[in-house]
Amino acid sequence: MKKSSENMSSRRELMAKVLRGGVVGLIGAGGGAAVAKRRRLAGQGKCISKGVCRGCGVFEECGLPAALSAKEFLRRQDG
């Protein structure tokens, strides 16, 4: 009788480990896809921050019209 319950326990542990690994893998793949998409859009010259220029990670290098306008506005404010 003990062998049967031990087998059940090890099967449950195996399934739990497989499911945990699958979830971690999916989260990692989703994060990687999001980063890849941001880089691809930035490389194509498309806005990756939905128009929020000052908080954008590529604001200084950005040449899109909205970013250029924001940079000009900031220059006027400082000057």
N, C-alpha and C positions, 0 to 999 in steps of 0.2 A: 504493500500500500504506500509506503514512503516513496518508492521510486516514482510512482505515478504523480504524486504531488510535487516531487522535485522536478520532474520533467515539465509539469505545468508551469512551475515557477520560472524555470529557465526559459521557456518559450515566451512567457510574458515579459521577462527582462529583455530578451532578444527583440521582441516586437517594439518595446518601449524605446530601445536604443535605435532601432531602424527608423521609427517615427520621428524621434528627436533629431537624428541626423538629416532626415528629409526636410524637416522644418527649417533647420539651420541652413541647409543648402538652398532652399527656396528664398529665404531672406537674403542670403549672400548674393544669389543670382539677381534678385530684384534690385538690390543696392548697386551692383555692378552695372546693370542695364541703365539705371538712372544716371549714373556718372558718365557712362558712355554716350548717352543721349545728350547730356549737357555739353560735353566736349564736341560732339558732332554738330550741334546747333550753333555753338560759338564759332566753330571753324567755318560754317556756312554763312556766317554774318547775320544770324537770326538772334533775336533777343532771348536770353535764357532766364531773365528775371522779371518777366511780365511787366516791363515798364518801370520798375523800381530801380532806378539807375544808381543812386548813391550807395545802396546796400549790396550792389553786385560785386562779385569777385574779380571781374574783368573790366571794371569801370574805367580805369586809367588807360587801358589799351583800346577800348571800344571806339569804333568810328561810326556807329549807327546814329541816325539823325536825333533820336531822343537823348542819347548820351552826349552828343555834341552840344545840344541845346542846354542840357543840365550843366555841362562844363562851362559854357558861356555864362550862364546864370550865376554860377559859383564865382567866376572871375569878377563879375560885376559887383557881387556882394562883398568880396574881399577888397576890391579896389576902390 
